[in-house]
Amino acid sequence: MIGGVQTAVAAIVIFLLLVVFHEFGHFYVAKRVGIFVREFAVGFGPKLFSRRWGETVYSVRALPLGGFVNMAGEGPEDYGLESGKSIAVRLDGAGQVEAFGDPRAVGQADFVGRLVSGPSRDDYSLRIEGEDGTRRYALGPGAVLHAEGGAIPLAPYDRQFMGKPVWARAATIFAGPLMNFVLAAVIFAVYFTIAGVPSGPDVAKVLPDSPAIRAGIQPGDHIAAVNGEPVNSWDQLVKTVQSRPDQRVVLDVVRGNQHLQVTVTPEIRGGVGVIGISPVLVHNPLASIGLGIKQTWDISVQIVQAFGRMITGTLAPEVAGPVGIVAMIGEQTREGLMNLLTLTALLSINLGIINLLPIPALDGSRLVFLLVEAVRGRPVDPQKESMVHLVGFALLMVIVVLVTYKDVTRLF
């Protein structure tokens, strides 16, 4: 029972972390390029808490399984503003519209009449017909429409997503997956800070019955070169040794004031050469940051290469859905915090890479549409693009259901 609760809590925290970081990337860059962000939400469903800071509402919702960013003009918006419809207007101190819409929802209205025309790309105003003729009202910067779906803050076209240049929209979209890579690098940096990073090609331990101990290598030895080639880091030493399985190598060893040459033959383990030594570890946050970035890059390259092999048919696809991921989280939770950190970083990298694939409904597909727009000089019809994303989302949901079914049958 306790294990199940731990797994559930760990899964919720991890899913929230991955998605909220992703959405924060979209949110931050959208703000930087001047896009009007209506809401930044943690979770889905009914609001449990919300507060407005500046022009954006920040909310916590009931289902803690992700989050979203609501940007003005991100997709086709239909406010239900029909000509001839009865509409009420409330003005601010500068004489601009601060609220308008259904007369029953707009309190203390300054004017009620029939809508002639609503805000457009080129004219951010209302034209309303009353008993004394038609009036024009400019919408204020915080104008709110009270419609059937609730209160909707509006923004002029130059503050909307579609009103920004291609580079700004592309940066806003790309920032989501980018933040998943940043999160992975941060997690790996924390991991290495806790676990320690190699201080250099210095030996801390020598495994019993290993090539190293048979060759006479001792704890405290500093390995300066392999086959006459200087090594300056533990990583360089490992790569050099791994590339020479079953081959005699000569190590230049510094032991106190002595300079020795030791011959050792790496054993083959997992297809690479090993000699059975471990490094001296230091807990250095600054070194851990660089190592975290490098680890994120290396794993990203490996995942992309694996995708390539799956596409060419040289690697059998291994896919896990939500159920399979939760099962993995449960296993790593039982193994301890360090394993859970590693899994979270791996999931974040996978999420970043998958979102960059040109699959409809994902960020990669949206970037492709922006590339097409940049090449042809005009955007794809928003209605057609939305339809592509809708169909893509439906297909993704079908795939998720199928993968989930496979996960369940595999587990039970």
LOTI-228074 format. One record per residue (C-alpha): x, y, z. Coordinates in steps of 0.25 Angstrom, whole numbers, padded with zeros to 4 digits, always signed. Example, Ala and Ser with C-alpha at 12.3 -4.5 7.8 and 13.67 -1.06 7.14 Angstrom:
BEGIN
+0049-0018+0031/+0055-0004+0029/
This chain:
BEGIN
+0000+0000+0000/+0011+0010+0004/+0019+0006-0009/+0006+0009-0017/+0005+0023-0011/+0020+0026-0013/+0019+0022-0027/+0006+0030-0029/+0012+0043-0023/+0025+0041-0030/+0018+0039-0043/+0009+0052-0041/+0022+0060-0037/+0030+0055-0049/+0018+0058-0059/+0016+0071-0053/+0031+0075-0054/+0032+0071-0068/+0020+0078-0073/+0021+0090-0065/+0035+0092-0069/+0031+0090-0084/+0020+0100-0083/+0028+0110-0075/+0037+0110-0087/+0026+0114-0096/+0021+0124-0086/+0034+0131-0083/+0038+0134-0098/+0024+0138-0101/+0025+0148-0090/+0038+0153-0095/+0034+0155-0110/+0021+0162-0105/+0010+0152-0107/-0002+0154-0098/-0003+0142-0089/-0017+0140-0083/-0013+0129-0073/-0002+0120-0068/-0008+0107-0062/-0003+0096-0054/-0012+0084-0055/-0025+0082-0063/-0040+0083-0059/-0047+0092-0050/-0038+0103-0043/-0034+0101-0029/-0027+0114-0028/-0024+0126-0037/-0018+0140-0036/-0015+0151-0046/-0002+0157-0047/-0001+0167-0057/-0009+0163-0069/-0007+0148-0067/-0015+0139-0058/-0007+0128-0051/-0016+0116-0046/-0015+0103-0040/-0025+0093-0045/-0031+0080-0039/-0024+0069-0048/-0009+0070-0045/-0005+0063-0058/+0001+0075-0066/-0002+0089-0069/-0004+0099-0081/-0002+0113-0086/-0013+0121-0092/-0008+0131-0102/-0017+0141-0109/-0018+0137-0124/-0011+0124-0123/-0022+0118-0131/-0034+0122-0138/-0043+0130-0128/-0058+0131-0129/-0064+0140-0119/-0078+0139-0124/-0079+0154-0127/-0090+0154-0137/-0095+0167-0144/-0108+0171-0139/-0106+0165-0125/-0110+0172-0113/-0097+0177-0106/-0093+0185-0093/-0081+0193-0092/-0074+0198-0079/-0063+0209-0081/-0051+0212-0072/-0046+0225-0068/-0039+0228-0081/-0052+0226-0089/-0048+0212-0094/-0055+0199-0093/-0051+0191-0081/-0063+0181-0082/-0073+0177-0092/-0082+0166-0096/-0095+0160-0091/-0103+0171-0084/-0107+0162-0073/-0092+0159-0070/-0086+0173-0072/-0089+0181-0059/-0091+0196-0058/-0091+0197-0073/-0089+0211-0079/-0096+0208-0093/-0105+0197-0098/-0108+0195-0113/-0107+0186-0125/-0093+0181-0130/-0089+0186-0144/-0075+0181-0144/-0065+0175-0134/-0050+0176-0132/-0042+0172-0145/-0028+0171-0149/-0027+0185-0154/-0037+0192-0145/-0037+0189-0130/-0050+0195-0126/-0065+0193-0126/-0076+0199-0134/-0090+0199-0127/-0103+0205-0132/-0112+0212-0122/-0124+0221-0122/-0115+0233-0125/-0107+0226-0136/-0094+0218-0137/-0083+0220-0128/-0069+0215-0128/-0062+0210-0116/-0047+0207-0115/-0044+0195-0107/-0034+0197-0095/-0022+0189-0092/-0029+0180-0082/-0042+0179-0089/-0050+0167-0085/-0061+0160-0093/-0073+0154-0085/-0078+0143-0094/-0084+0129-0092/-0071+0123-0089/-0068+0133-0078/-0059+0145-0077/-0049+0145-0088/-0038+0156-0088/-0035+0161-0102/-0022+0167-0108/-0020+0175-0121/-0014+0167-0133/+0000+0172-0130/+0000+0165-0116/-0006+0152-0122/+0002+0140-0125/-0002+0141-0140/+0002+0155-0140/+0016+0153-0137/+0027+0150-0147/+0031+0136-0151/+0044+0136-0143/+0036+0140-0130/+0026+0130-0132/+0036+0119-0135/+0044+0123-0123/+0032+0122-0114/+0029+0108-0119/+0043+0103-0118/+0045+0108-0104/+0036+0097-0099/+0044+0085-0103/+0057+0093-0100/+0053+0094-0086/+0052+0079-0085/+0066+0078-0089/+0070+0089-0078/+0062+0082-0068/+0070+0069-0071/+0083+0076-0070/+0079+0082-0057/+0075+0068-0051/+0088+0062-0056/+0095+0074-0049/+0088+0071-0036/+0091+0056-0038/+0106+0058-0040/+0107+0068-0029/+0101+0058-0019/+0108+0046-0025/+0121+0053-0028/+0129+0055-0041/+0143+0050-0045/+0154+0059-0041/+0163+0054-0052/+0170+0042-0056/+0172+0038-0041/+0170+0024-0036/+0161+0023-0023/+0159+0008-0023/+0164-0004-0030/+0154-0016-0032/+0159-0030-0027/+0163-0040-0038/+0163-0029-0048/+0173-0026-0059/+0177-0014-0052/+0180-0021-0039/+0188-0032-0046/+0196-0021-0053/+0200-0015-0040/+0191-0002-0040/+0188+0004-0026/+0178+0013-0020/+0184+0028-0021/+0191+0025-0034/+0190+0037-0044/+0189+0032-0059/+0196+0042-0068/+0196+0035-0081/+0191+0023-0089/+0201+0017-0099/+0209+0030-0099/+0196+0039-0101/+0194+0049-0090/+0180+0047-0083/+0175+0060-0075/+0161+0054-0070/+0155+0042-0065/+0145+0042-0077/+0157+0042-0086/+0163+0031-0079/+0151+0022-0080/+0148+0025-0094/+0163+0021-0098/+0162+0008-0090/+0149+0004-0095/+0153+0006-0109/+0164-0005-0107/+0158-0018-0102/+0167-0030-0101/+0179-0021-0105/+0191-0018-0097/+0192-0004-0093/+0203+0003-0086/+0199+0013-0075/+0208+0024-0070/+0206+0024-0055/+0210+0035-0045/+0211+0029-0031/+0216+0039-0021/+0229+0043-0026/+0230+0031-0035/+0228+0031-0050/+0224+0016-0054/+0220+0009-0067/+0209-0002-0065/+0205-0011-0075/+0190-0016-0074/+0181-0023-0084/+0166-0018-0083/+0155-0029-0081/+0143-0029-0090/+0130-0026-0083/+0118-0021-0090/+0126-0020-0103/+0136-0010-0097/+0149-0011-0090/+0150-0009-0075/+0162-0011-0065/+0154-0010-0052/+0157+0004-0046/+0148+0015-0040/+0151+0030-0039/+0153+0039-0028/+0140+0047-0027/+0138+0061-0023/+0125+0068-0020/+0127+0081-0028/+0114+0088-0033/+0121+0096-0044/+0127+0083-0050/+0114+0076-0049/+0107+0087-0057/+0117+0084-0069/+0115+0069-0067/+0100+0070-0066/+0100+0078-0080/+0109+0068-0086/+0101+0056-0081/+0088+0062-0087/+0095+0064-0100/+0101+0050-0101/+0088+0044-0097/+0080+0052-0107/+0089+0048-0118/+0088+0033-0114/+0072+0035-0114/+0072+0042-0128/+0081+0031-0133/+0072+0020-0127/+0060+0027-0134/+0068+0026-0147/+0071+0011-0146/+0056+0009-0143/+0052+0016-0155/+0062+0008-0164/+0057-0005-0157/+0071-0008-0151/+0065-0007-0137/+0052-0012-0131/+0043-0001-0125/+0041-0001-0110/+0030+0008-0107/+0024+0011-0093/+0011+0018-0090/+0006+0025-0077/+0004+0012-0070/+0018+0006-0074/+0024+0020-0070/+0017+0019-0056/+0022+0005-0055/+0036+0009-0058/+0035+0021-0048/+0030+0011-0037/+0042+0002-0040/+0052+0014-0039/+0045+0019-0026/+0048+0006-0019/+0063+0007-0024/+0064+0021-0018/+0065+0035-0021/+0077+0035-0030/+0071+0025-0039/+0058+0033-0039/+0066+0046-0043/+0072+0038-0054/+0059+0033-0060/+0053+0047-0059/+0064+0053-0067/+0063+0042-0077/+0048+0044-0078/+0050+0059-0080/+0060+0057-0091/+0050+0048-0098/+0039+0058-0096/+0047+0069-0102/+0051+0060-0114/+0038+0054-0117/+0031+0068-0117/+0041+0073-0128/+0037+0062-0137/+0029+0067-0149/+0016+0060-0144/+0003+0068-0145/-0002+0074-0131/+0013+0074-0126/+0022+0086-0126/+0031+0080-0137/+0019+0080-0146/+0016+0095-0143/+0030+0098-0146/+0029+0092-0159/+0017+0100-0162/+0025+0113-0159/+0036+0108-0168/+0026+0107-0179/+0021+0121-0176/+0035+0126-0176/+0038+0120-0190/+0025+0124-0197/+0023+0138-0190/+0010+0135-0185/+0004+0126-0174/-0004+0114-0176/-0019+0116-0174/-0021+0115-0159/-0034+0107-0161/-0026+0096-0169/-0015+0096-0160/-0024+0094-0148/-0031+0083-0155/-0017+0076-0157/-0014+0077-0143/-0027+0072-0138/-0026+0060-0147/-0012+0058-0142/-0016+0059-0128/-0027+0049-0130/-0017+0039-0136/-0008+0041-0124/-0019+0038-0115/-0022+0025-0122/-0007+0022-0121/-0007+0025-0106/-0019+0016-0104/-0012+0004-0112/+0001+0006-0105/-0006+0007-0091/-0013-0006-0095/+0000-0013-0098/+0006-0008-0085/-0006-0013-0077/-0005-0027-0084/+0010-0027-0081/+0009-0024-0067/-0003-0033-0063/
